[in-house]
């Protein structure tokens, strides 16, 4: 039985591939992502690449 996962990327470090690290590193380094005030197109692109891998 598999539980349905939410659309948003989980903060838990379950994935250790490069795409995830790239995305995670961006969210830490990017002021817009850290703010969470605005949607960051770069984070969206990285997150998409991570989930597609
Ligand atoms: Zn960002």
mmCIF file of the protein (N, C-alpha, C, O) and its ligand, coordinates in Angstrom:
data_MODEL
# 
_entry.id   MODEL 
# 
loop_
_entity.id 
_entity.type 
_entity.pdbx_number_of_molecules 
1 polymer     1 
2 non-polymer 1 
# 
_entity_poly.entity_id                      1 
_entity_poly.type                           'polypeptide(L)' 
_entity_poly.nstd_linkage                   no 
_entity_poly.nstd_monomer                   no 
_entity_poly.pdbx_seq_one_letter_code       
;(UNK)(UNK)(UNK)(UNK)(UNK)(UNK)(UNK)(UNK)(UNK)(UNK)(UNK)(UNK)(UNK)(UNK)(UNK)(UNK)
(UNK)(UNK)(UNK)(UNK)(UNK)(UNK)(UNK)(UNK)(UNK)(UNK)(UNK)(UNK)(UNK)(UNK)(UNK)(UNK)
(UNK)(UNK)(UNK)(UNK)(UNK)(UNK)(UNK)(UNK)(UNK)(UNK)(UNK)(UNK)(UNK)(UNK)(UNK)(UNK)
(UNK)(UNK)(UNK)(UNK)(UNK)
;
_entity_poly.pdbx_seq_one_letter_code_can   XXXXXXXXXXXXXXXXXXXXXXXXXXXXXXXXXXXXXXXXXXXXXXXXXXXXX 
_entity_poly.pdbx_strand_id                 A 
# 
loop_
_entity_poly_seq.entity_id 
_entity_poly_seq.num 
_entity_poly_seq.mon_id 
_entity_poly_seq.hetero 
1 1  UNK n 
1 2  UNK n 
1 3  UNK n 
1 4  UNK n 
1 5  UNK n 
1 6  UNK n 
1 7  UNK n 
1 8  UNK n 
1 9  UNK n 
1 10 UNK n 
1 11 UNK n 
1 12 UNK n 
1 13 UNK n 
1 14 UNK n 
1 15 UNK n 
1 16 UNK n 
1 17 UNK n 
1 18 UNK n 
1 19 UNK n 
1 20 UNK n 
1 21 UNK n 
1 22 UNK n 
1 23 UNK n 
1 24 UNK n 
1 25 UNK n 
1 26 UNK n 
1 27 UNK n 
1 28 UNK n 
1 29 UNK n 
1 30 UNK n 
1 31 UNK n 
1 32 UNK n 
1 33 UNK n 
1 34 UNK n 
1 35 UNK n 
1 36 UNK n 
1 37 UNK n 
1 38 UNK n 
1 39 UNK n 
1 40 UNK n 
1 41 UNK n 
1 42 UNK n 
1 43 UNK n 
1 44 UNK n 
1 45 UNK n 
1 46 UNK n 
1 47 UNK n 
1 48 UNK n 
1 49 UNK n 
1 50 UNK n 
1 51 UNK n 
1 52 UNK n 
1 53 UNK n 
# 
loop_
_struct_asym.id 
_struct_asym.entity_id 
A 1 
B 2 
# 
loop_
_chem_comp.id 
_chem_comp.type 
_chem_comp.mon_nstd_flag 
UNK 'L-peptide linking' . 
ZN  non-polymer         . 
# 
_pdbx_entity_nonpoly.entity_id   2 
_pdbx_entity_nonpoly.name        ? 
_pdbx_entity_nonpoly.comp_id     ZN 
# 
_pdbx_nonpoly_scheme.asym_id         B 
_pdbx_nonpoly_scheme.entity_id       2 
_pdbx_nonpoly_scheme.mon_id          ZN 
_pdbx_nonpoly_scheme.ndb_seq_num     1 
_pdbx_nonpoly_scheme.pdb_seq_num     101 
_pdbx_nonpoly_scheme.auth_seq_num    101 
_pdbx_nonpoly_scheme.pdb_mon_id      ZN 
_pdbx_nonpoly_scheme.auth_mon_id     ZN 
_pdbx_nonpoly_scheme.pdb_strand_id   A 
_pdbx_nonpoly_scheme.pdb_ins_code    . 
# 
loop_
_atom_site.group_PDB 
_atom_site.id 
_atom_site.type_symbol 
_atom_site.label_atom_id 
_atom_site.label_alt_id 
_atom_site.label_comp_id 
_atom_site.label_asym_id 
_atom_site.label_entity_id 
_atom_site.label_seq_id 
_atom_site.pdbx_PDB_ins_code 
_atom_site.Cartn_x 
_atom_site.Cartn_y 
_atom_site.Cartn_z 
_atom_site.occupancy 
_atom_site.B_iso_or_equiv 
_atom_site.pdbx_formal_charge 
_atom_site.auth_seq_id 
_atom_site.auth_comp_id 
_atom_site.auth_asym_id 
_atom_site.auth_atom_id 
_atom_site.pdbx_PDB_model_num 
ATOM   1   N  N  . UNK A 1 1  ? 0.854  -1.203 0.000   1.00 0.00 ? 1   UNK A N  1 
ATOM   2   C  CA . UNK A 1 1  ? 0.000  0.000  0.000   1.00 0.00 ? 1   UNK A CA 1 
ATOM   3   C  C  . UNK A 1 1  ? 0.880  1.240  0.000   1.00 0.00 ? 1   UNK A C  1 
ATOM   4   O  O  . UNK A 1 1  ? 1.751  1.408  0.853   1.00 0.00 ? 1   UNK A O  1 
ATOM   5   N  N  . UNK A 1 2  ? 0.635  2.087  -0.961  1.00 0.00 ? 2   UNK A N  1 
ATOM   6   C  CA . UNK A 1 2  ? 1.440  3.304  -1.075  1.00 0.00 ? 2   UNK A CA 1 
ATOM   7   C  C  . UNK A 1 2  ? 0.577  4.526  -0.845  1.00 0.00 ? 2   UNK A C  1 
ATOM   8   O  O  . UNK A 1 2  ? -0.471 4.694  -1.468  1.00 0.00 ? 2   UNK A O  1 
ATOM   9   N  N  . UNK A 1 3  ? 1.025  5.361  0.043   1.00 0.00 ? 3   UNK A N  1 
ATOM   10  C  CA . UNK A 1 3  ? 0.291  6.586  0.328   1.00 0.00 ? 3   UNK A CA 1 
ATOM   11  C  C  . UNK A 1 3  ? 0.521  7.618  -0.778  1.00 0.00 ? 3   UNK A C  1 
ATOM   12  O  O  . UNK A 1 3  ? 1.607  7.705  -1.350  1.00 0.00 ? 3   UNK A O  1 
ATOM   13  N  N  . UNK A 1 4  ? -0.508 8.383  -1.060  1.00 0.00 ? 4   UNK A N  1 
ATOM   14  C  CA . UNK A 1 4  ? -0.365 9.425  -2.074  1.00 0.00 ? 4   UNK A CA 1 
ATOM   15  C  C  . UNK A 1 4  ? 0.530  10.538 -1.564  1.00 0.00 ? 4   UNK A C  1 
ATOM   16  O  O  . UNK A 1 4  ? 0.386  11.013 -0.437  1.00 0.00 ? 4   UNK A O  1 
ATOM   17  N  N  . UNK A 1 5  ? 1.451  10.941 -2.415  1.00 0.00 ? 5   UNK A N  1 
ATOM   18  C  CA . UNK A 1 5  ? 2.388  11.991 -2.005  1.00 0.00 ? 5   UNK A CA 1 
ATOM   19  C  C  . UNK A 1 5  ? 1.864  13.362 -2.437  1.00 0.00 ? 5   UNK A C  1 
ATOM   20  O  O  . UNK A 1 5  ? 1.243  13.493 -3.492  1.00 0.00 ? 5   UNK A O  1 
ATOM   21  N  N  . UNK A 1 6  ? 2.117  14.371 -1.622  1.00 0.00 ? 6   UNK A N  1 
ATOM   22  C  CA . UNK A 1 6  ? 1.716  15.735 -2.007  1.00 0.00 ? 6   UNK A CA 1 
ATOM   23  C  C  . UNK A 1 6  ? 2.515  16.225 -3.197  1.00 0.00 ? 6   UNK A C  1 
ATOM   24  O  O  . UNK A 1 6  ? 3.591  15.704 -3.491  1.00 0.00 ? 6   UNK A O  1 
ATOM   25  N  N  . UNK A 1 7  ? 1.985  17.229 -3.880  1.00 0.00 ? 7   UNK A N  1 
ATOM   26  C  CA . UNK A 1 7  ? 2.642  17.770 -5.068  1.00 0.00 ? 7   UNK A CA 1 
ATOM   27  C  C  . UNK A 1 7  ? 3.937  18.480 -4.708  1.00 0.00 ? 7   UNK A C  1 
ATOM   28  O  O  . UNK A 1 7  ? 4.925  18.380 -5.436  1.00 0.00 ? 7   UNK A O  1 
ATOM   29  N  N  . UNK A 1 8  ? 3.938  19.188 -3.601  1.00 0.00 ? 8   UNK A N  1 
ATOM   30  C  CA . UNK A 1 8  ? 5.131  19.961 -3.220  1.00 0.00 ? 8   UNK A CA 1 
ATOM   31  C  C  . UNK A 1 8  ? 6.261  19.022 -2.811  1.00 0.00 ? 8   UNK A C  1 
ATOM   32  O  O  . UNK A 1 8  ? 6.030  17.979 -2.198  1.00 0.00 ? 8   UNK A O  1 
ATOM   33  N  N  . UNK A 1 9  ? 7.500  19.413 -3.164  1.00 0.00 ? 9   UNK A N  1 
ATOM   34  C  CA . UNK A 1 9  ? 8.644  18.572 -2.792  1.00 0.00 ? 9   UNK A CA 1 
ATOM   35  C  C  . UNK A 1 9  ? 8.803  18.510 -1.276  1.00 0.00 ? 9   UNK A C  1 
ATOM   36  O  O  . UNK A 1 9  ? 8.689  19.523 -0.585  1.00 0.00 ? 9   UNK A O  1 
ATOM   37  N  N  . UNK A 1 10 ? 9.064  17.327 -0.779  1.00 0.00 ? 10  UNK A N  1 
ATOM   38  C  CA . UNK A 1 10 ? 9.207  17.146 0.654   1.00 0.00 ? 10  UNK A CA 1 
ATOM   39  C  C  . UNK A 1 10 ? 10.530 17.701 1.150   1.00 0.00 ? 10  UNK A C  1 
ATOM   40  O  O  . UNK A 1 10 ? 11.550 17.542 0.480   1.00 0.00 ? 10  UNK A O  1 
ATOM   41  N  N  . UNK A 1 11 ? 10.538 18.355 2.317   1.00 0.00 ? 11  UNK A N  1 
ATOM   42  C  CA . UNK A 1 11 ? 11.792 18.869 2.870   1.00 0.00 ? 11  UNK A CA 1 
ATOM   43  C  C  . UNK A 1 11 ? 12.690 17.756 3.406   1.00 0.00 ? 11  UNK A C  1 
ATOM   44  O  O  . UNK A 1 11 ? 13.879 17.969 3.644   1.00 0.00 ? 11  UNK A O  1 
ATOM   45  N  N  . UNK A 1 12 ? 12.124 16.585 3.592   1.00 0.00 ? 12  UNK A N  1 
ATOM   46  C  CA . UNK A 1 12 ? 12.920 15.467 4.096   1.00 0.00 ? 12  UNK A CA 1 
ATOM   47  C  C  . UNK A 1 12 ? 13.900 14.994 3.027   1.00 0.00 ? 12  UNK A C  1 
ATOM   48  O  O  . UNK A 1 12 ? 13.512 14.802 1.874   1.00 0.00 ? 12  UNK A O  1 
ATOM   49  N  N  . UNK A 1 13 ? 15.153 14.805 3.392   1.00 0.00 ? 13  UNK A N  1 
ATOM   50  C  CA . UNK A 1 13 ? 16.178 14.402 2.415   1.00 0.00 ? 13  UNK A CA 1 
ATOM   51  C  C  . UNK A 1 13 ? 16.074 12.926 2.062   1.00 0.00 ? 13  UNK A C  1 
ATOM   52  O  O  . UNK A 1 13 ? 16.909 12.115 2.465   1.00 0.00 ? 13  UNK A O  1 
ATOM   53  N  N  . UNK A 1 14 ? 15.047 12.595 1.312   1.00 0.00 ? 14  UNK A N  1 
ATOM   54  C  CA . UNK A 1 14 ? 14.851 11.209 0.910   1.00 0.00 ? 14  UNK A CA 1 
ATOM   55  C  C  . UNK A 1 14 ? 15.635 10.902 -0.354  1.00 0.00 ? 14  UNK A C  1 
ATOM   56  O  O  . UNK A 1 14 ? 16.148 9.797  -0.531  1.00 0.00 ? 14  UNK A O  1 
ATOM   57  N  N  . UNK A 1 15 ? 15.722 11.905 -1.237  1.00 0.00 ? 15  UNK A N  1 
ATOM   58  C  CA . UNK A 1 15 ? 16.451 11.730 -2.495  1.00 0.00 ? 15  UNK A CA 1 
ATOM   59  C  C  . UNK A 1 15 ? 17.838 12.321 -2.337  1.00 0.00 ? 15  UNK A C  1 
ATOM   60  O  O  . UNK A 1 15 ? 18.012 13.383 -1.740  1.00 0.00 ? 15  UNK A O  1 
ATOM   61  N  N  . UNK A 1 16 ? 18.802 11.635 -2.868  1.00 0.00 ? 16  UNK A N  1 
ATOM   62  C  CA . UNK A 1 16 ? 20.173 12.126 -2.743  1.00 0.00 ? 16  UNK A CA 1 
ATOM   63  C  C  . UNK A 1 16 ? 20.809 12.339 -4.103  1.00 0.00 ? 16  UNK A C  1 
ATOM   64  O  O  . UNK A 1 16 ? 22.021 12.531 -4.209  1.00 0.00 ? 16  UNK A O  1 
ATOM   65  N  N  . UNK A 1 17 ? 19.991 12.304 -5.140  1.00 0.00 ? 17  UNK A N  1 
ATOM   66  C  CA . UNK A 1 17 ? 20.568 12.501 -6.473  1.00 0.00 ? 17  UNK A CA 1 
ATOM   67  C  C  . UNK A 1 17 ? 20.945 13.955 -6.692  1.00 0.00 ? 17  UNK A C  1 
ATOM   68  O  O  . UNK A 1 17 ? 20.554 14.837 -5.928  1.00 0.00 ? 17  UNK A O  1 
ATOM   69  N  N  . UNK A 1 18 ? 21.703 14.187 -7.736  1.00 0.00 ? 18  UNK A N  1 
ATOM   70  C  CA . UNK A 1 18 ? 22.248 15.513 -7.995  1.00 0.00 ? 18  UNK A CA 1 
ATOM   71  C  C  . UNK A 1 18 ? 21.156 16.552 -8.212  1.00 0.00 ? 18  UNK A C  1 
ATOM   72  O  O  . UNK A 1 18 ? 21.285 17.691 -7.764  1.00 0.00 ? 18  UNK A O  1 
ATOM   73  N  N  . UNK A 1 19 ? 20.088 16.169 -8.894  1.00 0.00 ? 19  UNK A N  1 
ATOM   74  C  CA . UNK A 1 19 ? 19.024 17.124 -9.167  1.00 0.00 ? 19  UNK A CA 1 
ATOM   75  C  C  . UNK A 1 19 ? 18.400 17.616 -7.864  1.00 0.00 ? 19  UNK A C  1 
ATOM   76  O  O  . UNK A 1 19 ? 18.087 18.799 -7.727  1.00 0.00 ? 19  UNK A O  1 
ATOM   77  N  N  . UNK A 1 20 ? 18.221 16.710 -6.914  1.00 0.00 ? 20  UNK A N  1 
ATOM   78  C  CA . UNK A 1 20 ? 17.658 17.109 -5.622  1.00 0.00 ? 20  UNK A CA 1 
ATOM   79  C  C  . UNK A 1 20 ? 18.606 18.026 -4.882  1.00 0.00 ? 20  UNK A C  1 
ATOM   80  O  O  . UNK A 1 20 ? 18.184 19.030 -4.309  1.00 0.00 ? 20  UNK A O  1 
ATOM   81  N  N  . UNK A 1 21 ? 19.877 17.691 -4.890  1.00 0.00 ? 21  UNK A N  1 
ATOM   82  C  CA . UNK A 1 21 ? 20.866 18.530 -4.197  1.00 0.00 ? 21  UNK A CA 1 
ATOM   83  C  C  . UNK A 1 21 ? 20.930 19.916 -4.821  1.00 0.00 ? 21  UNK A C  1 
ATOM   84  O  O  . UNK A 1 21 ? 21.066 20.925 -4.129  1.00 0.00 ? 21  UNK A O  1 
ATOM   85  N  N  . UNK A 1 22 ? 20.830 19.940 -6.137  1.00 0.00 ? 22  UNK A N  1 
ATOM   86  C  CA . UNK A 1 22 ? 20.845 21.229 -6.827  1.00 0.00 ? 22  UNK A CA 1 
ATOM   87  C  C  . UNK A 1 22 ? 19.656 22.073 -6.407  1.00 0.00 ? 22  UNK A C  1 
ATOM   88  O  O  . UNK A 1 22 ? 19.787 23.266 -6.134  1.00 0.00 ? 22  UNK A O  1 
ATOM   89  N  N  . UNK A 1 23 ? 18.491 21.435 -6.359  1.00 0.00 ? 23  UNK A N  1 
ATOM   90  C  CA . UNK A 1 23 ? 17.278 22.147 -5.972  1.00 0.00 ? 23  UNK A CA 1 
ATOM   91  C  C  . UNK A 1 23 ? 17.372 22.607 -4.518  1.00 0.00 ? 23  UNK A C  1 
ATOM   92  O  O  . UNK A 1 23 ? 17.051 23.749 -4.192  1.00 0.00 ? 23  UNK A O  1 
ATOM   93  N  N  . UNK A 1 24 ? 17.815 21.704 -3.660  1.00 0.00 ? 24  UNK A N  1 
ATOM   94  C  CA . UNK A 1 24 ? 17.897 22.032 -2.238  1.00 0.00 ? 24  UNK A CA 1 
ATOM   95  C  C  . UNK A 1 24 ? 18.902 23.159 -2.015  1.00 0.00 ? 24  UNK A C  1 
ATOM   96  O  O  . UNK A 1 24 ? 18.643 24.092 -1.255  1.00 0.00 ? 24  UNK A O  1 
ATOM   97  N  N  . UNK A 1 25 ? 20.055 23.063 -2.687  1.00 0.00 ? 25  UNK A N  1 
ATOM   98  C  CA . UNK A 1 25 ? 21.059 24.107 -2.559  1.00 0.00 ? 25  UNK A CA 1 
ATOM   99  C  C  . UNK A 1 25 ? 20.525 25.454 -3.009  1.00 0.00 ? 25  UNK A C  1 
ATOM   100 O  O  . UNK A 1 25 ? 20.850 26.487 -2.424  1.00 0.00 ? 25  UNK A O  1 
ATOM   101 N  N  . UNK A 1 26 ? 19.706 25.438 -4.050  1.00 0.00 ? 26  UNK A N  1 
ATOM   102 C  CA . UNK A 1 26 ? 19.128 26.683 -4.546  1.00 0.00 ? 26  UNK A CA 1 
ATOM   103 C  C  . UNK A 1 26 ? 18.171 27.274 -3.517  1.00 0.00 ? 26  UNK A C  1 
ATOM   104 O  O  . UNK A 1 26 ? 18.198 28.480 -3.270  1.00 0.00 ? 26  UNK A O  1 
ATOM   105 N  N  . UNK A 1 27 ? 17.343 26.454 -2.927  1.00 0.00 ? 27  UNK A N  1 
ATOM   106 C  CA . UNK A 1 27 ? 16.368 26.984 -1.973  1.00 0.00 ? 27  UNK A CA 1 
ATOM   107 C  C  . UNK A 1 27 ? 17.047 27.587 -0.756  1.00 0.00 ? 27  UNK A C  1 
ATOM   108 O  O  . UNK A 1 27 ? 16.495 28.478 -0.110  1.00 0.00 ? 27  UNK A O  1 
ATOM   109 N  N  . UNK A 1 28 ? 18.234 27.108 -0.443  1.00 0.00 ? 28  UNK A N  1 
ATOM   110 C  CA . UNK A 1 28 ? 18.977 27.680 0.685   1.00 0.00 ? 28  UNK A CA 1 
ATOM   111 C  C  . UNK A 1 28 ? 19.678 28.967 0.289   1.00 0.00 ? 28  UNK A C  1 
ATOM   112 O  O  . UNK A 1 28 ? 19.797 29.893 1.091   1.00 0.00 ? 28  UNK A O  1 
ATOM   113 N  N  . UNK A 1 29 ? 20.142 29.020 -0.957  1.00 0.00 ? 29  UNK A N  1 
ATOM   114 C  CA . UNK A 1 29 ? 20.951 30.161 -1.390  1.00 0.00 ? 29  UNK A CA 1 
ATOM   115 C  C  . UNK A 1 29 ? 20.107 31.306 -1.937  1.00 0.00 ? 29  UNK A C  1 
ATOM   116 O  O  . UNK A 1 29 ? 20.525 32.463 -1.899  1.00 0.00 ? 29  UNK A O  1 
ATOM   117 N  N  . UNK A 1 30 ? 18.925 30.985 -2.444  1.00 0.00 ? 30  UNK A N  1 
ATOM   118 C  CA . UNK A 1 30 ? 18.110 31.986 -3.119  1.00 0.00 ? 30  UNK A CA 1 
ATOM   119 C  C  . UNK A 1 30 ? 17.252 32.753 -2.119  1.00 0.00 ? 30  UNK A C  1 
ATOM   120 O  O  . UNK A 1 30 ? 16.483 32.162 -1.360  1.00 0.00 ? 30  UNK A O  1 
ATOM   121 N  N  . UNK A 1 31 ? 17.393 34.076 -2.128  1.00 0.00 ? 31  UNK A N  1 
ATOM   122 C  CA . UNK A 1 31 ? 16.637 34.908 -1.185  1.00 0.00 ? 31  UNK A CA 1 
ATOM   123 C  C  . UNK A 1 31 ? 15.139 34.792 -1.430  1.00 0.00 ? 31  UNK A C  1 
ATOM   124 O  O  . UNK A 1 31 ? 14.350 34.811 -0.485  1.00 0.00 ? 31  UNK A O  1 
ATOM   125 N  N  . UNK A 1 32 ? 14.749 34.674 -2.680  1.00 0.00 ? 32  UNK A N  1 
ATOM   126 C  CA . UNK A 1 32 ? 13.327 34.596 -2.995  1.00 0.00 ? 32  UNK A CA 1 
ATOM   127 C  C  . UNK A 1 32 ? 12.737 33.297 -2.452  1.00 0.00 ? 32  UNK A C  1 
ATOM   128 O  O  . UNK A 1 32 ? 11.636 33.295 -1.901  1.00 0.00 ? 32  UNK A O  1 
ATOM   129 N  N  . UNK A 1 33 ? 13.472 32.188 -2.607  1.00 0.00 ? 33  UNK A N  1 
ATOM   130 C  CA . UNK A 1 33 ? 12.992 30.913 -2.097  1.00 0.00 ? 33  UNK A CA 1 
ATOM   131 C  C  . UNK A 1 33 ? 12.944 30.913 -0.576  1.00 0.00 ? 33  UNK A C  1 
ATOM   132 O  O  . UNK A 1 33 ? 11.994 30.404 0.018   1.00 0.00 ? 33  UNK A O  1 
ATOM   133 N  N  . UNK A 1 34 ? 13.963 31.481 0.052   1.00 0.00 ? 34  UNK A N  1 
ATOM   134 C  CA . UNK A 1 34 ? 13.998 31.519 1.517   1.00 0.00 ? 34  UNK A CA 1 
ATOM   135 C  C  . UNK A 1 34 ? 12.854 32.339 2.068   1.00 0.00 ? 34  UNK A C  1 
ATOM   136 O  O  . UNK A 1 34 ? 12.300 32.020 3.120   1.00 0.00 ? 34  UNK A O  1 
ATOM   137 N  N  . UNK A 1 35 ? 12.503 33.384 1.363   1.00 0.00 ? 35  UNK A N  1 
ATOM   138 C  CA . UNK A 1 35 ? 11.372 34.215 1.746   1.00 0.00 ? 35  UNK A CA 1 
ATOM   139 C  C  . UNK A 1 35 ? 10.071 33.451 1.618   1.00 0.00 ? 35  UNK A C  1 
ATOM   140 O  O  . UNK A 1 35 ? 9.195  33.536 2.479   1.00 0.00 ? 35  UNK A O  1 
ATOM   141 N  N  . UNK A 1 36 ? 9.957  32.710 0.542   1.00 0.00 ? 36  UNK A N  1 
ATOM   142 C  CA . UNK A 1 36 ? 8.717  31.996 0.283   1.00 0.00 ? 36  UNK A CA 1 
ATOM   143 C  C  . UNK A 1 36 ? 7.603  32.937 -0.123  1.00 0.00 ? 36  UNK A C  1 
ATOM   144 O  O  . UNK A 1 36 ? 6.440  32.539 -0.200  1.00 0.00 ? 36  UNK A O  1 
ATOM   145 N  N  . UNK A 1 37 ? 7.957  34.187 -0.383  1.00 0.00 ? 37  UNK A N  1 
ATOM   146 C  CA . UNK A 1 37 ? 6.945  35.186 -0.708  1.00 0.00 ? 37  UNK A CA 1 
ATOM   147 C  C  . UNK A 1 37 ? 6.508  35.069 -2.155  1.00 0.00 ? 37  UNK A C  1 
ATOM   148 O  O  . UNK A 1 37 ? 5.337  35.285 -2.466  1.00 0.00 ? 37  UNK A O  1 
ATOM   149 N  N  . UNK A 1 38 ? 7.424  34.732 -3.039  1.00 0.00 ? 38  UNK A N  1 
ATOM   150 C  CA . UNK A 1 38 ? 7.105  34.667 -4.461  1.00 0.00 ? 38  UNK A CA 1 
ATOM   151 C  C  . UNK A 1 38 ? 7.533  33.326 -5.030  1.00 0.00 ? 38  UNK A C  1 
ATOM   152 O  O  . UNK A 1 38 ? 8.463  32.684 -4.542  1.00 0.00 ? 38  UNK A O  1 
ATOM   153 N  N  . UNK A 1 39 ? 6.830  32.926 -6.069  1.00 0.00 ? 39  UNK A N  1 
ATOM   154 C  CA . UNK A 1 39 ? 7.198  31.707 -6.770  1.00 0.00 ? 39  UNK A CA 1 
ATOM   155 C  C  . UNK A 1 39 ? 8.487  31.949 -7.542  1.00 0.00 ? 39  UNK A C  1 
ATOM   156 O  O  . UNK A 1 39 ? 8.572  32.885 -8.338  1.00 0.00 ? 39  UNK A O  1 
ATOM   157 N  N  . UNK A 1 40 ? 9.476  31.122 -7.312  1.00 0.00 ? 40  UNK A N  1 
ATOM   158 C  CA . UNK A 1 40 ? 10.758 31.285 -7.976  1.00 0.00 ? 40  UNK A CA 1 
ATOM   159 C  C  . UNK A 1 40 ? 10.816 30.371 -9.196  1.00 0.00 ? 40  UNK A C  1 
ATOM   160 O  O  . UNK A 1 40 ? 10.756 29.150 -9.052  1.00 0.00 ? 40  UNK A O  1 
ATOM   161 N  N  . UNK A 1 41 ? 10.931 30.941 -10.394 1.00 0.00 ? 41  UNK A N  1 
ATOM   162 C  CA . UNK A 1 41 ? 10.944 30.122 -11.612 1.00 0.00 ? 41  UNK A CA 1 
ATOM   163 C  C  . UNK A 1 41 ? 12.135 29.176 -11.647 1.00 0.00 ? 41  UNK A C  1 
ATOM   164 O  O  . UNK A 1 41 ? 12.038 28.076 -12.190 1.00 0.00 ? 41  UNK A O  1 
ATOM   165 N  N  . UNK A 1 42 ? 13.247 29.593 -11.076 1.00 0.00 ? 42  UNK A N  1 
ATOM   166 C  CA . UNK A 1 42 ? 14.431 28.739 -11.065 1.00 0.00 ? 42  UNK A CA 1 
ATOM   167 C  C  . UNK A 1 42 ? 14.182 27.516 -10.183 1.00 0.00 ? 42  UNK A C  1 
ATOM   168 O  O  . UNK A 1 42 ? 14.535 26.396 -10.554 1.00 0.00 ? 42  UNK A O  1 
ATOM   169 N  N  . UNK A 1 43 ? 13.576 27.733 -9.019  1.00 0.00 ? 43  UNK A N  1 
ATOM   170 C  CA . UNK A 1 43 ? 13.274 26.616 -8.130  1.00 0.00 ? 43  UNK A CA 1 
ATOM   171 C  C  . UNK A 1 43 ? 12.259 25.674 -8.774  1.00 0.00 ? 43  UNK A C  1 
ATOM   172 O  O  . UNK A 1 43 ? 12.329 24.457 -8.604  1.00 0.00 ? 43  UNK A O  1 
ATOM   173 N  N  . UNK A 1 44 ? 11.332 26.245 -9.501  1.00 0.00 ? 44  UNK A N  1 
ATOM   174 C  CA . UNK A 1 44 ? 10.314 25.413 -10.163 1.00 0.00 ? 44  UNK A CA 1 
ATOM   175 C  C  . UNK A 1 44 ? 10.973 24.550 -11.237 1.00 0.00 ? 44  UNK A C  1 
ATOM   176 O  O  . UNK A 1 44 ? 10.641 23.376 -11.398 1.00 0.00 ? 44  UNK A O  1 
ATOM   177 N  N  . UNK A 1 45 ? 11.918 25.157 -11.975 1.00 0.00 ? 45  UNK A N  1 
ATOM   178 C  CA . UNK A 1 45 ? 12.600 24.407 -13.028 1.00 0.00 ? 45  UNK A CA 1 
ATOM   179 C  C  . UNK A 1 45 ? 13.453 23.289 -12.414 1.00 0.00 ? 45  UNK A C  1 
ATOM   180 O  O  . UNK A 1 45 ? 13.459 22.160 -12.904 1.00 0.00 ? 45  UNK A O  1 
ATOM   181 N  N  . UNK A 1 46 ? 14.166 23.620 -11.342 1.00 0.00 ? 46  UNK A N  1 
ATOM   182 C  CA . UNK A 1 46 ? 15.023 22.630 -10.696 1.00 0.00 ? 46  UNK A CA 1 
ATOM   183 C  C  . UNK A 1 46 ? 14.182 21.515 -10.086 1.00 0.00 ? 46  UNK A C  1 
ATOM   184 O  O  . UNK A 1 46 ? 14.539 20.340 -10.171 1.00 0.00 ? 46  UNK A O  1 
ATOM   185 N  N  . UNK A 1 47 ? 13.069 21.887 -9.476  1.00 0.00 ? 47  UNK A N  1 
ATOM   186 C  CA . UNK A 1 47 ? 12.204 20.893 -8.854  1.00 0.00 ? 47  UNK A CA 1 
ATOM   187 C  C  . UNK A 1 47 ? 11.611 19.953 -9.890  1.00 0.00 ? 47  UNK A C  1 
ATOM   188 O  O  . UNK A 1 47 ? 11.414 18.765 -9.633  1.00 0.00 ? 47  UNK A O  1 
ATOM   189 N  N  . UNK A 1 48 ? 11.331 20.503 -11.065 1.00 0.00 ? 48  UNK A N  1 
ATOM   190 C  CA . UNK A 1 48 ? 10.758 19.671 -12.126 1.00 0.00 ? 48  UNK A CA 1 
ATOM   191 C  C  . UNK A 1 48 ? 11.813 18.685 -12.625 1.00 0.00 ? 48  UNK A C  1 
ATOM   192 O  O  . UNK A 1 48 ? 11.513 17.516 -12.869 1.00 0.00 ? 48  UNK A O  1 
ATOM   193 N  N  . UNK A 1 49 ? 13.034 19.155 -12.774 1.00 0.00 ? 49  UNK A N  1 
ATOM   194 C  CA . UNK A 1 49 ? 14.125 18.297 -13.239 1.00 0.00 ? 49  UNK A CA 1 
ATOM   195 C  C  . UNK A 1 49 ? 14.392 17.190 -12.214 1.00 0.00 ? 49  UNK A C  1 
ATOM   196 O  O  . UNK A 1 49 ? 14.699 16.052 -12.571 1.00 0.00 ? 49  UNK A O  1 
ATOM   197 N  N  . UNK A 1 50 ? 14.267 17.550 -10.940 1.00 0.00 ? 50  UNK A N  1 
ATOM   198 C  CA . UNK A 1 50 ? 14.507 16.567 -9.878  1.00 0.00 ? 50  UNK A CA 1 
ATOM   199 C  C  . UNK A 1 50 ? 13.457 15.470 -9.926  1.00 0.00 ? 50  UNK A C  1 
ATOM   200 O  O  . UNK A 1 50 ? 13.788 14.286 -9.859  1.00 0.00 ? 50  UNK A O  1 
ATOM   201 N  N  . UNK A 1 51 ? 12.196 15.857 -10.042 1.00 0.00 ? 51  UNK A N  1 
ATOM   202 C  CA . UNK A 1 51 ? 11.134 14.849 -10.015 1.00 0.00 ? 51  UNK A CA 1 
ATOM   203 C  C  . UNK A 1 51 ? 11.109 14.024 -11.282 1.00 0.00 ? 51  UNK A C  1 
ATOM   204 O  O  . UNK A 1 51 ? 10.629 12.891 -11.277 1.00 0.00 ? 51  UNK A O  1 
ATOM   205 N  N  . UNK A 1 52 ? 11.621 14.581 -12.373 1.00 0.00 ? 52  UNK A N  1 
ATOM   206 C  CA . UNK A 1 52 ? 11.626 13.871 -13.651 1.00 0.00 ? 52  UNK A CA 1 
ATOM   207 C  C  . UNK A 1 52 ? 12.757 12.856 -13.718 1.00 0.00 ? 52  UNK A C  1 
ATOM   208 O  O  . UNK A 1 52 ? 12.730 11.936 -14.535 1.00 0.00 ? 52  UNK A O  1 
ATOM   209 N  N  . UNK A 1 53 ? 13.734 13.028 -12.868 1.00 0.00 ? 53  UNK A N  1 
ATOM   210 C  CA . UNK A 1 53 ? 14.905 12.132 -12.924 1.00 0.00 ? 53  UNK A CA 1 
ATOM   211 C  C  . UNK A 1 53 ? 14.555 10.747 -12.389 1.00 0.00 ? 53  UNK A C  1 
ATOM   212 O  O  . UNK A 1 53 ? 15.410 9.863  -12.358 1.00 0.00 ? 53  UNK A O  1 
HETATM 213 ZN ZN . ZN  B 2 .  ? 14.898 30.569 -5.952  1.00 0.00 ? 101 ZN  A ZN 1 
# 
